[in-house]
Amino acid sequence: MNEQNPNPNPNPNPNPSTPPPVYRDWREQRRAERWARREARWQRHAGRPYGWIGGAILILLGLTLLLQNLGLPFLPNWWALFILIPAFWTFVAAWDNYQDNGRLTRGGVGSLTVGILLTILSFGFLLNLDAGLYWPVILLVGGLILLGTALWPK
């Protein structure tokens, strides 16, 4: 069995009783294979419960704006919470990558890297830290993680 392809059956046709499709050229075959992989991925992710995230984001945003309208000093840089949205989704992508492959791959490490960097950046803005203080930290963490990603096994 090839390590690149965990499927020991080289025939991409899932139903052996029907003949395999005939393609005009290699591009059409690649498109069909890519579409089949996308459909399989959509089916795997169909049962994962991420639908509550949008509601939680709206509740947090509404609570933040309500507290500011009431005059309470709550998160003066509340707009930095929007940076946490893509950070959260990169963490979800890293987790999905881990669950799909059974280990952390380069793609998962890349997603995790972006999520960590966006989270550091967001908390720096939320806590009103001096950019001169945390900017070198972001560069150091980013460089270390990129170096680790380059050395990470495929």
N, C-alpha and C positions, 0 to 999 in steps of 0.2 A: 504494500500500500504506500502511496506517495505521501510524504509529510505535508506537501503543499495542498493537496486535495484530500480531505478526510473521507470523502465518499469513495468507496472501493469500486462502485459501479460507474464506468466511464460513460455510459449512455445517459444523456440528460433527460431522456424521455421517461417521466415517472410512471406511465402506464405502458407496460410491455406488450399489451395486446394490440395497441395501435402502432402503426409504422411511425418511425421517427420523421419529423418534418424535413422537407427538402428546402434548402436555402439557396438563394440566387448567388450570393457571394459571402465572403467571410464577415463582412460588416453586418449583414443581416443576421448571421448566426450570433455574432457578439452581442448585438442588440437584444436578441431573444434570450440569450443566456443572462445578460444583465437584468432584463425585465424579470426573469424567473427568480434571480437572487433577490431583487427588490420585493417581489411578492412574498417570498419566503420570510424575509426580514419583517415585512409588515404583519404577517401572520404571527410571528413570534412576539412582536411588540403589542399586538392587539389586546392582550389580556393584562398588560401592566397598568397599574392604577396611578396614572399621572394626571388625571382630570381635575383633581382637587387643587392643583397648584395655582391655576388662574384665579380661583376664588380666594385662596389664601393671600395672593398678591394684592387683589383688590381690597380685601379687608385691612391688610397692613397699610396700604396707601391711604385708605379712607380714615383709619385711626390716626395716622400721622398728620394728615391735613386737619382733622377735627381738633386735635390737641394744639396745633399751631393757631387755629382760628379762635380757640378759647384763651389764647394768650400764655399757654404753658410753654416753657422753653424745652421743647422736645425736638431733638435732631435738627439743628439749624441748616444743615446741608442735606435735607431729606432727599434731594434729587439723586444723591449717590446710591440710594437704594435701587435705582434702575440699573446700576452696574452689576448688582447682585443677581439680576434675572438671567443674563447670559452666563454668569458664573455658575449658577445653579444648574443650568441646562448642560454645561460642559461636564459637571460632576455626574449628571444623569447619563450622559454619553459614555463617560469612563466606566460607570457601573454596568451599563448595558454591554459594553465591550468585554468587560470582565466576565459577565454572566454568559455571553455568547461563546467565548473562547475558553473559559475555564481557567484563565490566567490573564495577567495584565500584559497586553501587547503594546507595541509602539504607539498605535492609535490611541489606546487607553491612556498611556503615559502622556501623550500630547494633550489630550482633553483635560487630564488632571492638571497639567502644567498651566494651561490657560485659566482653568478655574481657580487655582491657587493665586495666580498673579492678579486676576480680576478681583478676587476677594480681598487681597492685601490693599489694592488700589482703592476699593470701595471703603474699607474701614479707615484708611488714611484720610479720605475726604470726610467721612461721617464724624470722626473724632477731631477734626480740624487740626490734624498734625501738620507740622511744617514739611513742605514737600522736599526740602533739602535734607530732612531727617530720613524719610522712608524711600526716597527715590533710589539711592544706592542699594538699599535692601532689595528692592524689586529687581534691579539689574543683577545683583548677586544671585538671588534665588532663580531668576530666569536663566542665567548662564549655567548655573549648576544643574538645573533640570534639563536644559537642552543638551549639555554634555552627557548627562546620564541617559537621556533618550537616545543619543547617537550610539552609545555603547550598549544599549538594551538589546537583548536578542529578539529577533523577529518572531 
